[in-house]
Amino acid sequence: MTADASTALSVRTKVQKFLEAACTGNLDLLKKIANQLDEGKGMAKTVEAVKDANNRTALHFAAREGRTDMCEFLLGELKLEPDARDDDGETPLIHAARQGHFGTVKYLLEQEANPSASSNLGATALHHAAGIGNIEIMELLISKGVDLESQSDAGTPLIWAAGHDQPESVKLLLKHNANVNSETEDGITPLLSAVAAGSLQCLQLLLEAGANPNIDAGGATPLHVAADIGNLEVIRCLLNAGADPNASDEDGFKPIQVAALRENREVVEALFPVTSPVSKVPDWSIDGLMKLTLSEANKGNIQEAEVAKDPSPQKAKVVEVGPEEKKRSMEAKQRGDEAFKRKDYQTAIDAYTQAIDLDPNEAVLLSNRSLCWLRLGQGEHALEDARACRALRHDWHKAYYREGAALRLLQRFDEAANAFYDGVQLQPENQELVDAFREAVEAGRKFHGTDQQRKS
């Protein structure tokens, strides 16, 4: 190893330990390493300049772990910028709110952190607090005048709360007059989000507040979605609130036909007494409906999946990696694996990123990081990693599964079906891929209008 390479490795090691000290709240160690990294700029500028691969600073890590004392040093003594943004556009306040650290959120706000700051995807600290059901943080943010109708890529805080089955969050937001019928660009409302999450409590609260049970989102009503999922309690609640069992989706299907496609006889039986006969079903009975619907669906499955594909990613170039880098990459991967087992997905992402930086040839690292992004609901990041993984290993079925899962999260169902189908071609016996393909095809048929709007 050359002297320059050795120096660079030493610096990376110090940076890693520095950020770990911010995570653990080890102030003495952080100061010690900062002094070692200082090149005459002074403590404050040195600390401000130290970042990970995603441009997260010590303040981001301290806030995420709820290390308020560390934040006090970084903001109170060093006077760092409280609203520093990482590559995702997230501030320390957003990191703290997502993890439910009330004390840290309170301190950051006292240090004039912007309570309304949003990420690149539009999510604010209030979105995250609503999603985890932290009422204390929500009340504090609302008292600071945060806009309750702030739109993220997945909607308002009320849509987040309903979609994460957080009835207490829904109650609080409705108490402060959040718009019960707010919509995303794709027509998703709080009620539709509650139905998709199977949250009966949130659904009831929203209906009591005046939510429209017959809202049309991309050619499907909440009752269509409930029939697709098969939640009988939600279906009965919607019917009692005036949901129309005879509304048709963009394919001309009534909710009962959607249930028949899912082979859910119990739901079909529940909807049959309130559904008017369908003209193209000559034998208007439960058995006749299910038999005909499934027959037609089986005819159309393959045709529906044959849509224009995105160009396959080019084969990635192999980068020469030395034994020392490989060793350090494996160590970082192990840290990522351990964090993933703890469901600490953000820490896992950080570790996998370090591993990828050291060894960009390893497809497993990209697959693992893609899965972490999926668990955090970050579809675009998950898709980027999945496609990079596929570029490295065209012959690995898991790369195609990751790509399909990311596209499914983004509601790009036709593309997801194609990715899963490519994986099935590689490994026909893989039942997980086969099931995922069929589900994506069916989802694409029901939400094709929404899917087209979301494609870029």
C-alpha positions as CSV (number, residue, x, y, z in Angstrom):
1,M,0.0,0.0,0.0
2,T,1.4,3.4,-0.9
3,A,1.9,6.2,1.7
4,D,-1.0,8.2,0.2
5,A,-3.4,5.2,0.3
6,S,-2.3,4.4,3.9
7,T,-3.0,8.0,4.9
8,A,-6.4,8.0,3.2
9,L,-7.3,4.7,5.0
10,S,-6.3,6.2,8.3
11,V,-8.5,9.3,7.7
12,R,-11.5,7.1,6.8
13,T,-11.0,5.1,9.9
14,K,-11.0,8.3,12.0
15,V,-14.1,9.6,10.3
16,Q,-15.9,6.4,11.0
17,K,-14.9,6.4,14.7
18,F,-15.8,10.1,14.9
19,L,-19.3,9.5,13.7
20,E,-19.7,6.5,15.9
21,A,-18.7,8.7,18.8
22,A,-21.5,11.1,17.8
23,C,-23.9,8.1,17.8
24,T,-22.9,6.8,21.2
25,G,-22.6,10.2,22.8
26,N,-18.9,9.8,23.6
27,L,-18.0,13.5,23.7
28,D,-14.4,13.0,24.8
29,L,-13.6,10.6,22.0
30,L,-15.3,13.0,19.5
31,K,-13.2,15.9,20.6
32,K,-10.1,13.8,20.5
33,I,-10.6,12.6,16.9
34,A,-11.7,16.1,15.8
35,N,-8.3,17.4,17.1
36,Q,-6.6,14.7,15.1
37,L,-8.5,15.6,11.9
38,D,-8.0,19.4,12.4
39,E,-5.8,20.9,9.7
40,G,-5.7,24.3,11.3
41,K,-9.4,25.2,10.6
42,G,-10.4,25.0,14.3
43,M,-12.8,22.6,16.1
44,A,-16.1,24.0,14.8
45,K,-15.1,24.0,11.1
46,T,-13.5,20.6,11.4
47,V,-16.5,19.0,13.0
48,E,-18.8,20.6,10.5
49,A,-16.8,19.2,7.6
50,V,-16.8,15.6,8.7
51,K,-19.6,13.7,7.0
52,D,-20.4,10.1,5.9
53,A,-21.0,9.0,2.3
54,N,-24.6,10.4,2.4
55,N,-23.4,13.8,3.7
56,R,-24.7,13.2,7.2
57,T,-22.9,15.1,9.9
58,A,-22.2,14.4,13.6
59,L,-25.3,16.4,14.4
60,H,-27.5,14.1,12.2
61,F,-26.2,11.0,13.9
62,A,-26.5,12.5,17.4
63,A,-30.0,13.6,16.7
64,R,-31.0,10.3,15.2
65,E,-29.8,8.5,18.4
66,G,-31.4,10.9,20.8
67,R,-28.0,12.2,22.1
68,T,-29.2,15.5,23.3
69,D,-26.1,16.2,25.3
70,M,-24.0,15.7,22.1
71,C,-26.4,18.1,20.3
72,E,-25.9,20.6,23.0
73,F,-22.1,20.6,22.4
74,L,-22.4,20.7,18.6
75,L,-25.0,23.5,18.6
76,G,-24.5,25.3,21.9
77,E,-20.7,25.3,22.0
78,L,-19.6,25.0,18.4
79,K,-22.6,26.9,17.0
80,L,-23.1,24.5,14.0
81,E,-25.9,24.9,11.6
82,P,-29.0,23.3,13.0
83,D,-30.7,22.7,9.6
84,A,-27.8,21.0,7.8
85,R,-29.1,18.7,5.1
86,D,-27.9,15.3,4.1
87,D,-28.2,13.8,0.6
88,D,-31.9,13.0,1.2
89,G,-32.5,16.6,2.2
90,E,-33.2,15.6,5.8
91,T,-32.3,17.8,8.7
92,P,-31.2,16.6,12.2
93,L,-34.8,17.5,13.4
94,I,-36.3,15.1,10.9
95,H,-33.9,12.3,12.0
96,A,-34.8,12.9,15.7
97,A,-38.6,13.0,15.1
98,R,-38.5,9.8,13.0
99,Q,-37.0,8.0,16.0
100,G,-39.3,9.6,18.5
101,H,-36.7,11.4,20.6
102,F,-38.9,14.1,22.2
103,G,-36.1,15.7,24.3
104,T,-33.8,16.0,21.3
105,V,-36.6,17.4,19.1
106,K,-37.4,20.0,21.8
107,Y,-33.8,21.0,22.1
108,L,-33.3,21.4,18.3
109,L,-36.4,23.6,18.1
110,E,-35.0,25.7,21.0
111,Q,-31.9,26.2,18.9
112,E,-34.1,27.5,16.1
113,A,-34.1,24.4,13.9
114,N,-36.8,24.9,11.2
115,P,-39.9,22.9,12.3
116,S,-41.2,22.9,8.7
117,A,-38.1,21.7,7.0
118,S,-38.9,18.9,4.5
119,S,-36.8,16.2,2.8
120,N,-36.3,15.8,-0.9
121,L,-39.5,13.8,-0.9
122,G,-41.4,16.4,1.0
123,A,-41.7,14.7,4.4
124,T,-41.4,16.9,7.5
125,A,-40.8,16.0,11.1
126,L,-44.5,16.1,11.6
127,H,-45.0,13.5,8.9
128,H,-42.6,11.1,10.7
129,A,-44.0,11.9,14.2
130,A,-47.6,11.1,12.8
131,G,-46.3,7.9,11.2
132,I,-44.9,6.6,14.5
133,G,-47.8,7.9,16.7
134,N,-45.7,10.2,18.9
135,I,-48.3,12.6,20.1
136,E,-45.9,14.6,22.3
137,I,-43.7,15.5,19.3
138,M,-46.7,16.2,17.1
139,E,-48.2,18.6,19.6
140,L,-44.8,20.4,19.9
141,L,-44.4,20.7,16.2
142,I,-48.0,21.8,15.7
143,S,-47.5,24.5,18.3
144,K,-44.7,25.8,16.2
145,G,-47.1,26.4,13.3
146,V,-46.2,23.5,11.0
147,D,-48.5,23.3,8.0
148,L,-50.8,20.3,8.5
149,E,-51.4,20.1,4.8
150,S,-47.8,19.9,3.8
151,Q,-47.6,17.3,1.0
152,S,-44.9,14.7,0.8
153,D,-44.6,12.2,-2.0
154,A,-46.9,10.0,0.1
155,G,-49.3,12.7,1.1
156,T,-50.1,14.9,4.2
157,P,-49.3,14.0,7.8
158,L,-52.9,12.8,8.1
159,I,-52.4,10.4,5.2
160,W,-49.2,9.2,6.8
161,A,-51.0,8.6,10.2
162,A,-53.9,6.7,8.6
163,G,-51.5,4.6,6.4
164,H,-49.5,3.7,9.5
165,D,-52.5,2.7,11.6
166,Q,-52.0,5.5,14.1
167,P,-55.5,6.4,15.4
168,E,-54.2,8.7,18.1
169,S,-52.3,10.7,15.5
170,V,-55.4,10.8,13.3
171,K,-57.4,12.1,16.3
172,L,-54.9,14.9,17.0
173,L,-54.6,16.0,13.4
174,L,-58.4,16.1,13.0
175,K,-58.7,18.0,16.3
176,H,-56.5,20.7,14.7
177,N,-58.7,20.7,11.5
178,A,-56.5,18.7,9.1
179,N,-58.3,18.3,5.8
180,V,-60.0,14.9,6.0
181,N,-60.4,14.7,2.2
182,S,-56.9,15.9,1.2
183,E,-55.5,14.2,-1.8
184,T,-52.1,13.4,-3.3
185,E,-51.5,13.9,-7.0
186,D,-52.5,10.3,-7.5
187,G,-55.8,10.7,-5.7
188,I,-54.8,9.0,-2.4
189,T,-56.8,10.3,0.5
190,P,-56.5,9.6,4.3
191,L,-59.5,7.3,4.1
192,L,-58.0,5.3,1.2
193,S,-54.7,5.1,3.1
194,A,-56.5,3.8,6.2
195,V,-58.3,1.1,4.0
196,A,-55.0,0.1,2.4
197,A,-53.5,-0.3,5.9
198,G,-56.4,-2.3,7.1
199,S,-56.9,0.2,10.0
200,L,-60.5,0.0,11.1
201,Q,-60.0,2.5,13.9
202,C,-58.5,5.2,11.6
203,L,-61.2,4.5,9.0
204,Q,-64.0,5.0,11.6
205,L,-62.4,8.3,12.8
206,L,-62.1,9.6,9.3
207,L,-65.7,8.7,8.3
208,E,-67.0,10.4,11.5
209,A,-65.1,13.5,10.4
210,G,-66.7,13.5,7.0
211,A,-64.4,11.5,4.8
212,N,-65.9,10.6,1.4
213,P,-66.3,6.8,1.2
214,N,-66.7,6.8,-2.5
215,I,-63.6,8.8,-3.5
216,D,-62.1,7.6,-6.8
217,A,-58.3,7.1,-6.8
218,G,-56.9,6.1,-10.2
219,G,-60.1,4.3,-11.2
220,A,-60.8,2.5,-7.9
221,T,-62.8,3.3,-4.8
222,P,-61.9,2.4,-1.2
223,L,-64.4,-0.5,-1.4
224,H,-62.4,-1.9,-4.4
225,V,-59.2,-1.7,-2.3
226,A,-60.9,-3.3,0.7
227,A,-62.2,-6.1,-1.5
228,D,-58.8,-6.6,-3.0
229,I,-57.2,-6.9,0.5
230,G,-60.1,-9.0,1.8
231,N,-60.7,-7.1,5.1
232,L,-64.4,-7.9,6.0
233,E,-64.5,-5.5,8.9
234,V,-63.3,-2.6,6.7
235,I,-65.8,-3.6,4.0
236,R,-68.7,-3.6,6.4
237,C,-67.7,-0.3,7.8
238,L,-67.5,1.3,4.3
239,L,-70.9,-0.2,3.4
240,N,-72.5,1.2,6.5
241,A,-71.0,4.6,5.7
242,G,-72.6,4.6,2.2
243,A,-69.9,3.1,0.0
244,D,-71.3,2.1,-3.4
245,P,-71.0,-1.6,-4.0
246,N,-71.9,-1.1,-7.6
247,A,-69.2,1.4,-8.5
248,S,-66.9,0.2,-11.3
249,D,-63.2,0.6,-11.5
250,E,-61.3,1.6,-14.6
251,D,-61.5,-2.0,-15.9
252,G,-65.3,-2.0,-15.4
253,F,-65.1,-4.3,-12.3
254,K,-67.3,-4.0,-9.3
255,P,-65.8,-4.6,-5.8
256,I,-67.3,-8.1,-5.8
257,Q,-65.5,-9.0,-9.0
258,V,-62.2,-7.8,-7.5
259,A,-62.8,-10.2,-4.5
260,A,-63.6,-13.0,-7.0
261,L,-60.3,-12.3,-8.7
262,R,-58.6,-12.9,-5.3
263,E,-60.6,-16.1,-4.9
264,N,-61.9,-14.7,-1.7
265,R,-65.3,-16.4,-1.4
266,E,-66.0,-14.9,2.1
267,V,-65.8,-11.4,0.7
268,V,-67.9,-12.3,-2.4
269,E,-70.6,-13.7,-0.1
270,A,-70.6,-10.5,2.0
271,L,-70.9,-8.3,-1.1
272,F,-73.3,-10.4,-3.1
273,P,-76.6,-9.3,-1.3
274,V,-75.9,-5.6,-1.9
275,T,-74.5,-5.9,-5.5
276,S,-76.7,-5.6,-8.6
277,P,-76.3,-8.4,-11.2
278,V,-73.4,-8.0,-13.7
279,S,-74.8,-8.3,-17.2
280,K,-71.8,-10.3,-18.5
281,V,-72.2,-12.9,-15.8
282,P,-75.1,-15.1,-17.1
283,D,-75.2,-17.3,-14.0
284,W,-75.6,-14.6,-11.4
285,S,-74.7,-16.6,-8.3
286,I,-71.7,-16.7,-6.1
287,D,-70.3,-19.8,-7.8
288,G,-71.1,-18.5,-11.3
289,L,-69.4,-15.2,-10.6
290,M,-66.3,-16.7,-9.2
291,K,-65.9,-19.3,-12.0
292,L,-66.4,-16.7,-14.8
293,T,-64.2,-14.0,-13.3
294,L,-61.3,-16.4,-12.7
295,S,-61.5,-17.8,-16.1
296,E,-61.3,-14.4,-17.7
297,A,-58.5,-13.3,-15.4
298,N,-56.4,-16.3,-16.4
299,K,-56.8,-15.5,-20.1
300,G,-55.5,-12.0,-19.6
301,N,-52.6,-12.4,-17.2
302,I,-49.8,-12.9,-19.6
303,Q,-51.1,-10.2,-22.1
304,E,-51.3,-7.7,-19.3
305,A,-47.7,-8.3,-18.3
306,E,-46.4,-7.8,-21.9
307,V,-45.7,-4.1,-21.7
308,A,-42.8,-2.0,-22.8
309,K,-39.8,-2.6,-20.5
310,D,-37.3,-0.1,-19.3
311,P,-34.0,-0.6,-21.0
312,S,-32.0,-3.2,-19.1
313,P,-29.1,-1.6,-17.2
314,Q,-25.8,-1.8,-18.8
315,K,-23.3,-4.4,-17.4
316,A,-21.3,-2.6,-14.7
317,K,-17.6,-2.2,-15.0
318,V,-15.5,-4.1,-12.5
319,V,-13.4,-1.9,-10.3
320,E,-10.1,-3.2,-9.0
321,V,-10.2,-3.7,-5.3
322,G,-7.3,-4.5,-3.1
323,P,-7.3,-7.1,-0.3
324,E,-7.3,-4.5,2.5
325,E,-10.4,-2.8,1.0
326,K,-12.1,-6.1,0.6
327,K,-11.4,-6.9,4.2
328,R,-12.8,-3.6,5.5
329,S,-15.8,-3.9,3.2
330,M,-16.6,-7.3,4.7
331,E,-16.3,-5.8,8.2
332,A,-18.7,-3.0,7.3
333,K,-21.1,-5.5,5.8
334,Q,-21.1,-7.4,9.0
335,R,-22.0,-4.3,10.9
336,G,-24.8,-3.7,8.4
337,D,-26.1,-7.3,8.8
338,E,-26.2,-6.9,12.6
339,A,-28.0,-3.5,12.4
340,F,-30.5,-5.1,10.0
341,K,-31.3,-7.9,12.4
342,R,-32.0,-5.2,15.0
343,K,-34.3,-3.5,12.5
344,D,-32.1,-0.4,12.7
345,Y,-32.3,0.1,8.9
346,Q,-30.7,3.5,8.8
347,T,-27.6,2.3,10.6
348,A,-27.5,-0.7,8.3
349,I,-27.7,1.6,5.2
350,D,-24.8,3.6,6.6
351,A,-22.7,0.4,7.1
352,Y,-23.6,-1.0,3.6
353,T,-22.7,2.3,2.0
354,Q,-19.3,2.2,3.6
355,A,-18.9,-1.4,2.4
356,I,-20.0,-0.4,-1.2
357,D,-17.5,2.5,-1.2
358,L,-14.7,0.1,-0.4
359,D,-15.9,-2.7,-2.8
360,P,-18.3,-1.5,-5.5
361,N,-18.2,-4.9,-7.2
362,E,-20.2,-6.8,-4.6
363,A,-23.8,-7.1,-5.7
364,V,-25.0,-8.5,-2.4
365,L,-24.2,-5.2,-0.7
366,L,-26.5,-3.3,-3.2
367,S,-29.2,-6.0,-2.7
368,N,-29.0,-5.6,1.1
369,R,-29.1,-1.8,1.0
370,S,-32.0,-1.9,-1.5
371,L,-33.9,-4.0,1.0
372,C,-33.2,-1.5,3.8
373,W,-34.5,1.3,1.7
374,L,-37.6,-0.8,1.0
375,R,-38.2,-1.2,4.8
376,L,-37.9,2.5,5.2
377,G,-40.4,3.1,2.4
378,Q,-37.8,4.8,0.1
379,G,-38.8,3.3,-3.2
380,E,-36.6,5.4,-5.5
381,H,-33.4,4.7,-3.5
382,A,-34.4,1.0,-3.4
383,L,-34.9,0.9,-7.2
384,E,-31.6,2.6,-7.8
385,D,-29.7,0.0,-5.8
386,A,-31.7,-2.9,-7.2
387,R,-30.8,-1.8,-10.8
388,A,-27.2,-1.3,-9.9
389,C,-27.3,-4.8,-8.4
390,R,-28.8,-6.2,-11.6
391,A,-26.1,-4.5,-13.7
392,L,-23.5,-6.3,-11.6
393,R,-25.2,-9.7,-11.7
394,H,-27.6,-10.2,-14.7
395,D,-27.9,-13.9,-13.7
396,W,-29.0,-13.4,-10.1
397,H,-32.8,-13.8,-9.5
398,K,-32.7,-11.8,-6.3
399,A,-31.6,-8.7,-8.2
400,Y,-34.8,-8.9,-10.3
401,Y,-36.9,-9.5,-7.1
402,R,-35.4,-6.4,-5.5
403,E,-36.2,-4.3,-8.6
404,G,-39.7,-5.6,-8.8
405,A,-40.3,-4.9,-5.1
406,A,-39.1,-1.3,-5.4
407,L,-41.3,-0.7,-8.5
408,R,-44.2,-2.2,-6.6
409,L,-43.6,0.2,-3.7
410,L,-43.6,3.0,-6.3
411,Q,-46.9,1.7,-7.7
412,R,-45.3,1.1,-11.1
413,F,-47.0,-2.2,-11.3
414,D,-46.5,-3.1,-15.0
415,E,-42.8,-2.5,-14.7
416,A,-42.8,-4.5,-11.4
417,A,-44.5,-7.4,-13.2
418,N,-41.8,-7.3,-15.9
419,A,-39.0,-7.4,-13.4
420,F,-40.5,-10.3,-11.5
421,Y,-41.2,-12.1,-14.7
422,D,-37.5,-11.8,-15.7
423,G,-36.6,-13.3,-12.4
424,V,-39.0,-16.2,-12.9
425,Q,-37.3,-16.9,-16.3
426,L,-34.1,-17.3,-14.4
427,Q,-35.5,-19.4,-11.6
428,P,-39.0,-20.9,-12.6
429,E,-39.2,-22.9,-9.4
430,N,-39.0,-19.9,-7.2
431,Q,-42.5,-19.6,-5.8
432,E,-41.9,-16.2,-4.2
433,L,-41.1,-14.7,-7.6
434,V,-44.0,-16.4,-9.3
435,D,-46.5,-15.1,-6.6
436,A,-44.9,-11.6,-6.8
437,F,-45.4,-11.6,-10.6
438,R,-49.0,-12.6,-10.4
439,E,-49.8,-10.0,-7.7
440,A,-48.1,-7.3,-9.7
441,V,-50.1,-8.2,-12.8
442,E,-53.4,-8.1,-10.8
443,A,-52.4,-4.8,-9.1
444,G,-51.5,-3.3,-12.5
445,R,-54.9,-4.2,-13.9
446,K,-56.7,-2.5,-11.0
447,F,-54.6,0.6,-10.7
448,H,-53.3,1.1,-14.2
449,G,-54.5,4.7,-14.4
450,T,-52.6,5.6,-11.2
451,D,-49.6,3.7,-12.4
452,Q,-49.4,5.7,-15.6
453,Q,-49.6,8.9,-13.7
454,R,-46.6,7.9,-11.5
455,K,-44.3,6.9,-14.4
456,S,-41.7,9.4,-15.4
